[in-house]
């Protein structure tokens, strides 16, 4: 394998991708790159035995309860099965002509041995190694362990989470959303990259067009709530809380409940769009019993103009329509259709689909008592008004996203290829 990788690189061939973890995002990352075929080989580490034989892992890769079978997803209802040439001893198979190796020995990233397999770019998708400050020799494992194991770049499929309070973000780590701030990526400096989250990715494409049009000074405040599909961390049936657990809702059955939870989207958005740190922003999350297809309800308060308010539904929708035309890669789409969540499932590419039919605005006046917000000189106090009416327009905007394959994984796939291209091309 290593020799083959060397030949590919020297001849100008495509690089090899490593994937750590084969959960929801790991599996769908594999699907994405099987479809894309930018990489010449894929090496997937699951770090343990699974099923009774390699065929069981191939079965898991091929079939999906959300998106159907891999071959039909790629080629339609007449497609034939794509996985062949299974080698139990070597852990290898061929999927749609692409060699795939399954590693089943090591859980700690530093022990995986990416160098042996020629994988210089690794997608860390286990959800376990999100702290870029943890050293590579940590006994519990760390994202940096992939670098020690031979990778040059690590892409974490989740927001960074620094566990030790007060520790700064390392200089070699950064958070990127493709098409929003990937231009800050420095190939010689950044070695551990977070691809943010599905919610942050969608939210960034809902906020960025508004910031580009109005500027941050026009936005008084913003809030969002994501109506989010279930994730693998939630319980199928009610279960006993773990020792020290404080959020008992996470132990309740996702089959039967709407569950209030938290999201780090507001904090992560500030890393991706620094202007947002100037704006008061609240983010909330509600989990619902669907397998994918999520929705952000964004509410923005604008400082409008006196007399004839300028910000209305038509303007807001036109901003998104114009941004869609400028954004040539399809990362933001506008729709006048009346969508439901299943219509979004599997939609390839867009970080968000704006539901234009549900955009609404309302303008009201906030009466501000000047004496409570500013000191007025006595010499002019009598001639100054005591109150000022400020026009505020509130807009509600809806954005759909496929929180698994269609939106997040495909966006991360573009980021992965960009990072890899700077190594090999």
For each residue, the residues with C-beta under 8 A, 3 or more apart:
1: 4 5 41 43 101 116 117 118
2: 5 6 115 116 117 118
3: 6 7
4: 1 7 8 41 118
5: 1 2 8 9 15 16 41 117 118 119
6: 2 3 9 10 118
7: 3 4 10 11 13
8: 4 5 11 13 14 15 16 40 118
9: 5 6 12 13 15 118 424
10: 6 7
11: 7 8
12: 9
13: 7 8 9 40
14: 8 37 38 39 40 424
15: 5 8 9 39 40 118 120 121 420 423 424
16: 5 8 39 40 41 42 43 117 118 119 120
17: 33 39 41 42 43 119 121 122 123 416 420
18: 42 43 44 45 112 114 117 119 121 122 123 146 151
19: 22 26 29 30 42 43 44 45 122 123 125
20: 26 44 45 47 109 112 122 123 124 125 126 146
21: 25 26 45 46 124 125 126 127 128
22: 19 26 27 30 44 46 57 60 61 125
23: 26 27 125 126 127 232
24: 27 28 231 232 404
25: 21 28 29 125 157 404 408 409 412
26: 19 20 21 22 23 29 30 44 123 125 126 157
27: 22 23 24 30 31 60 61 64
28: 24 25 31 32 67 404 405 409
29: 19 25 26 32 33 123 125 157 409 412 413 416
30: 19 22 26 27 33 34 42 44 61 100
31: 27 28 34 35 67 70 73 405 409
32: 28 29 35 36 405 409 410 413
33: 17 29 30 36 37 38 39 42 98 413 416
34: 30 31 37 42 70 74 82 95 96 98 100
35: 31 32 74 96
36: 32 33 39 413 417
37: 14 33 34 97 98
38: 14 33 417 420
39: 14 15 16 17 33 36 42 98 420
40: 8 13 14 15 16 98 99
41: 1 4 5 16 17 98 99 100 101 117 118
42: 16 17 18 19 30 33 34 39 98 99 100 101
43: 1 16 17 18 19 100 101 103 114 117 119
44: 18 19 20 22 26 30 100 101 102 103
45: 18 19 20 21 103 106 112
46: 21 22 50 57 102 103 104
47: 20 103 104 105 106 107 112
48: 104 107
49: 104
50: 46 56 57 60 104
51: 55 56 57 59 60
52: 56
53: 56 88
54: 57 58 86 87 88 91 93 102
55: 51 58 59 86
56: 50 51 52 53 59 60
57: 22 46 50 51 54 60 61 102
58: 54 55 61 62 83 86 93
59: 51 55 56 62 63
60: 22 27 50 51 56 57 63
61: 22 27 30 57 58 70 83 95
62: 58 59 69 70 71 81 82 83
63: 59 60 68 69 70
64: 27 67 68 69 70 73
65: 291
66: 291 292 345 404 405
67: 28 31 64 73 345 346 405
68: 63 64 72 73
69: 62 63 64 72 73 81
70: 31 34 61 62 63 64 73 74 82 83 95 96
71: 62 74 75 79 80 81 82 96
72: 68 69 75 76 77 79
73: 31 64 67 68 69 70 346
74: 34 35 70 71 79 82 96
75: 71 72 78 79
76: 72 79
77: 72
78: 75
79: 71 72 74 75 76 82
80: 71
81: 62 69 71
82: 34 62 70 71 74 79 95 96
83: 58 61 62 70 86 93 94 95
84: 93 94
85: 92 93 94
86: 54 55 58 83 92 93
87: 54 90 91 92 93
88: 53 54 91
89:
90: 87 101
91: 54 87 88 101 102 103 104
92: 85 86 87 99 100 101 102
93: 54 58 83 84 85 86 87 99 100 102
94: 83 84 85 97 98 99 100
95: 34 61 70 82 83 98 100
96: 34 35 70 71 74 82
97: 37 94
98: 33 34 37 39 40 41 42 94 95
99: 40 41 42 92 93 94
100: 30 34 41 42 43 44 92 93 94 95
101: 1 41 42 43 44 90 91 92 117
102: 44 46 54 57 91 92 93
103: 43 44 45 46 47 91 106 112
104: 46 47 48 49 50 91
105: 47 111
106: 45 47 103 111 112 113
107: 47 48 111 141
108: 111 112 139 140 141 145
109: 20 112 124 129 136 141 142 143 144 145 146 148 149
110: 136 137 141 142 145 146 148 149
111: 105 106 107 108 145 149
112: 18 20 45 47 103 106 108 109 145 146 149
113: 106 116 117 149 150
114: 18 43 117 119 120 122 146 149 150 151
115: 2 118 149 150 151
116: 1 2 113 150
117: 1 2 5 16 18 41 43 101 113 114
118: 1 2 4 5 6 8 9 15 16 41 115
119: 5 16 17 18 43 114 122 150 151
120: 15 16 114 150 151 152 153 420 423 424
121: 15 17 18 151 152 153 155 416 419 420 423
122: 17 18 19 20 114 119 146 151 153 154 155
123: 17 18 19 20 26 29 155 157 412 416
124: 20 21 109 129 143 146 154 155 156 157
125: 19 20 21 22 23 25 26 29 157
126: 20 21 23 26 129
127: 21 23 130 157 158
128: 21 141
129: 109 124 126 134 141 142 143 145 156
130: 127 143 156 158 159 160 161 194
131: 134 142 143 160 161 162 163
132: 143 144 156 160 162 169 170 172 173 192 194
133: 162 164 167 169 170
134: 129 131 138 142 143 144 163
135: 138 142 144
136: 109 110 142 144 145 147 148
137: 110 145 148
138: 134 135 141 142 145
139: 108
140: 108
141: 107 108 109 110 128 129 138 145
142: 109 110 129 131 134 135 136 138 145
143: 109 124 129 130 131 132 134 146 154 156 192
144: 109 132 134 135 136 147 148 154 192
145: 108 109 110 111 112 129 136 137 138 141 142 148 149
146: 18 20 109 110 112 114 122 124 143 149 151 154
147: 136 144 150 151 152 154 191 192
148: 109 110 136 137 144 145
149: 109 110 111 112 113 114 115 145 146
150: 113 114 115 116 119 120 147
151: 18 114 115 119 120 121 122 146 147 154
152: 120 121 147 191 423
153: 120 121 122 190 191 192 193 419 420 423
154: 122 124 143 144 146 147 151 191 192 193
155: 121 122 123 124 193 194 195 412 415 416 419
156: 124 129 130 132 143 160 192 193 194 195
157: 25 26 29 123 124 125 127 195 412
158: 127 130 161 194 195 197
159: 130 175 194 196 197 200 264 267 268
160: 130 131 132 156 169 173 175 194
161: 130 131 158 264
162: 131 132 133 167 169
163: 131 134
164: 133 167
165:
166:
167: 133 162 164
168:
169: 132 133 160 162 173 174
170: 132 133 173 192
171: 189
172: 132 189 190 191 192
173: 132 160 169 170 190 191 192 193 194
174: 169 184 185 190 192 193 194
175: 159 160 193 194 195 196 268 271 272
176: 180 181 182 184 185 193 194 195 196 272 415
177: 180 181 182 195 196 200 201 204 272 351 411 415
178: 182 195 331 411 412 414 415 418
179: 182 205 327 329 331 351 411 414
180: 176 177 204 205 208 272 273
181: 176 177 184 272 273
182: 176 177 178 179 185 415 418
183:
184: 174 176 181
185: 174 176 182 190 193 418 419
186: 189 190
187: 190 419 422 423
188:
189: 171 172 186
190: 153 172 173 174 185 186 187 193
191: 147 152 153 154 172 173
192: 132 143 144 147 153 154 156 170 172 173 174
193: 153 154 155 156 173 174 175 176 185 190 415 419
194: 130 132 155 156 158 159 160 173 174 175 176
195: 155 156 157 158 175 176 177 178 201 408 411 412 415
196: 159 175 176 177 200 201 204 268 271 272
197: 158 159 200 201 263 264 265 268 408
198: 201 202 294 401 403 404 407 408
199: 202 203 226 228 263 265 283 285 294 296 401 403
200: 159 177 196 197 203 204 264 265 268 269 272
201: 177 195 196 197 198 204 205 351 352 401 407 408 411
202: 198 199 205 206 226 294 296 351 352 399 401 403 407
203: 199 200 206 207 224 265 269 283 296 298 352 399
204: 177 180 196 200 201 207 208 269 272 273 351
205: 179 180 201 202 208 209 331 332 350 351 352 399
206: 202 203 209 210 296 298 352 354 397 399
207: 203 204 210 211 222 269 273 276 298
208: 180 204 205 211 212 273 323
209: 205 206 212 213 319 320 322 323 332
210: 206 207 213 214 219 300 316 319
211: 207 208 214 215 216 219 273 275 276
212: 208 209 323
213: 209 210 319
214: 210 211 218 219 302
215: 211 218 219
216: 211 219 275 276 278 279
217: 303
218: 214 215 302 303
219: 210 211 214 215 216 222 279 300 301 302 303
220: 279 280 301 302 303 392
221: 279 280 281 300 301
222: 207 219 279 280 281 282 298 299 300 301
223: 281 282 283 284 298 299
224: 203 265 266 281 282 283 284 296 297 298 299
225: 283 284 285 286 296 297
226: 199 202 263 265 283 284 285 286 294 295 296 297
227: 286 288 294 295 296 297
228: 199 231 261 263 285 286 287 288 294 403
229: 287 288 290 291 292 293 294 341 403 404
230: 234 254 287 288 289 290 291
231: 24 228 234 287
232: 23 24
233: 250
234: 230 231 250 254 259 287
235: 238 239 250 251 252 253 254
236: 253 254 255
237: 253 255
238: 235 251 252 253
239: 235 251
240: 251
241: 245 248 251
242: 245
243:
244:
245: 241 242 248 250 251
246:
247: 250 261 262
248: 241 245 251 252
249: 252 259 260 261
250: 233 234 235 245 247 259 261
251: 235 238 239 240 241 245 248
252: 235 238 248 249 257 259
253: 235 236 237 238 256 257
254: 230 234 235 236 257 259 287 289
255: 236 237 289
256: 253 289
257: 252 253 254 289
258: 286 287 288 289
259: 234 249 250 252 254 286 287 288
260: 249 284 285 286 287
261: 228 247 249 250 285 286 287
262: 247 284 285
263: 197 199 226 228 266 283 284 285
264: 159 161 197 200 267 268 283
265: 197 199 200 203 224 226 268 269 283 285
266: 224 263 269 270 276 281 282 283
267: 159 264 270 271
268: 159 175 196 197 200 264 265 271 272
269: 200 203 204 207 265 266 272 273 276 281 283
270: 266 267 273 274 276 277
271: 175 196 267 268 274
272: 175 176 177 180 181 196 200 204 268 269
273: 180 181 204 207 208 211 269 270 276
274: 270 271 277
275: 211 216 278 279
276: 207 211 216 266 269 270 273 279 281
277: 270 274
278: 216 275
279: 216 219 220 221 222 275 276
280: 220 221 222
281: 221 222 223 224 266 269 276
282: 222 223 224 266
283: 199 203 223 224 225 226 263 264 265 266 269
284: 223 224 225 226 260 262 263
285: 199 225 226 228 260 261 262 263 265
286: 225 226 227 228 258 259 260 261
287: 228 229 230 231 234 254 258 259 260 261
288: 227 228 229 230 258 259
289: 230 254 255 256 257 258
290: 229 230 293 341
291: 65 66 229 230
292: 66 229 341 345 402 403 404 405 406
293: 229 290 341 342 343 344 345 400 401 402 403
294: 198 199 202 226 227 228 229 341 400 401 402 403
295: 226 227 341 398 399 400 401
296: 199 202 203 206 224 225 226 227 352 398 399 401
297: 224 225 226 227 396 397 398
298: 203 206 207 222 223 224 396 397 398 399
299: 222 223 224 394 395 396 397
300: 210 219 221 222 394 395 397
301: 219 220 221 222 392 393 394
302: 214 218 219 220 311 392 393 394 395
303: 217 218 219 220 390 391 392
304: 309 310 311 363 391 392 393
305: 308 309 310 391
306: 389 391
307:
308: 305
309: 304 305 312 363 391 393
310: 304 305 315
311: 302 304 315 316 361 363 393 395
312: 309 315 316 361 393
313: 316 317 359 360 361 395
314: 317 318
315: 310 311 312 318 319
316: 210 311 312 313 319 320 359 361 395 397
317: 313 314 320 321 334 354 356 359
318: 314 315 321 322
319: 209 210 213 315 316 322 323
320: 209 316 317 323 324 332 334 354 356
321: 317 318 324 325 334 356
322: 209 318 319 325 326
323: 208 209 212 319 320 326 327 332
324: 320 321 327 332 333 334
325: 321 322
326: 322 323
327: 179 323 324 330 331 332
328:
329: 179 349 414
330: 327 333 349 350
331: 178 179 205 327 349 350 351 411
332: 205 209 320 323 324 327 350 351 352 354
333: 324 330 350 352 353 354
334: 317 320 321 324 353 354 356
335: 339 353 354 355 356 357
336: 356 357
337: 343 357
338: 357
339: 335 343 344 353 355 400
340: 343
341: 229 290 292 293 294 295 344 345 400
342: 293 345
343: 293 337 339 340 347 400
344: 293 339 341 347 353 400 401 402 406
345: 66 67 292 293 341 342 402 406
346: 67 73 402 405 406
347: 343 344 350 353 402 406 407
348: 406 410
349: 329 330 331 406 407 410 411
350: 205 330 331 332 333 347 353 401 406 407
351: 177 179 201 202 204 205 331 332 401 407 411
352: 201 202 203 205 206 296 332 333 399 400 401 407
353: 333 334 335 339 344 347 350 399 400 401
354: 206 317 320 332 333 334 335 359 397 398 399
355: 335 339 358 359 398 399 400
356: 317 320 321 334 335 336 359
357: 335 336 337 338
358: 355 396 397 398
359: 313 316 317 354 355 356 395 396 397 398
360: 313 395 396
361: 311 312 313 316 393 394 395 396
362: 393 394
363: 304 309 311 391 392 393 394
364: 391 392 394
365: 389 390 391 392
366: 389 390 392
367: 387 388 389 390
368: 373 387 388 389 390
369: 372 373 386 387
370: 373 374 376 384 385 386 387 388
371: 374 376 386
372: 369
373: 368 369 370
374: 370 371
375:
376: 370 371 380 381 384
377: 380 381
378: 381
379:
380: 376 377 383 384
381: 376 377 378 384
382:
383: 380
384: 370 376 380 381
385: 370 388
386: 369 370 371
387: 367 368 369 370
388: 367 368 370 385
389: 306 365 366 367 368
390: 303 365 366 367 368
391: 303 304 305 306 309 363 364 365
392: 220 301 302 303 304 363 364 365 366
393: 301 302 304 309 311 312 361 362 363
394: 299 300 301 302 361 362 363 364
395: 299 300 302 311 313 316 359 360 361
396: 297 298 299 358 359 360 361
397: 206 297 298 299 300 316 354 358 359
398: 295 296 297 298 354 355 358 359
399: 202 203 205 206 295 296 298 352 353 354 355
400: 293 294 295 339 341 343 344 352 353 355
401: 198 199 201 202 293 294 295 296 344 350 351 352 353 406 407 408
402: 292 293 294 344 345 346 347 405 406 407 408
403: 198 199 202 228 229 292 293 294 407 408
404: 24 25 28 66 198 229 292 407 408 409
405: 28 31 32 66 67 292 346 402 408 409 410
406: 292 344 345 346 347 348 349 350 401 402 409 410
407: 198 201 202 347 349 350 351 352 401 402 403 404 410 411
408: 25 195 197 198 201 401 402 403 404 405 411 412
409: 25 28 29 31 32 404 405 406 412 413
410: 32 348 349 405 406 407 413 414
411: 177 178 179 195 201 331 349 351 407 408 414 415
412: 25 29 123 155 157 178 195 408 409 415 416
413: 29 32 33 36 409 410 416 417
414: 178 179 329 410 411 417 418
415: 155 176 177 178 182 193 195 411 412 418 419
416: 17 29 33 121 123 155 412 413 419 420
417: 36 38 413 414 420 421
418: 178 182 185 414 415 421 422
419: 121 153 155 185 187 193 415 416 422 423
420: 15 17 38 39 120 121 153 416 417 423 424
421: 417 418 424 425
422: 187 418 419 425
423: 15 120 121 152 153 187 419 420
424: 9 14 15 120 420 421
425: 421 422
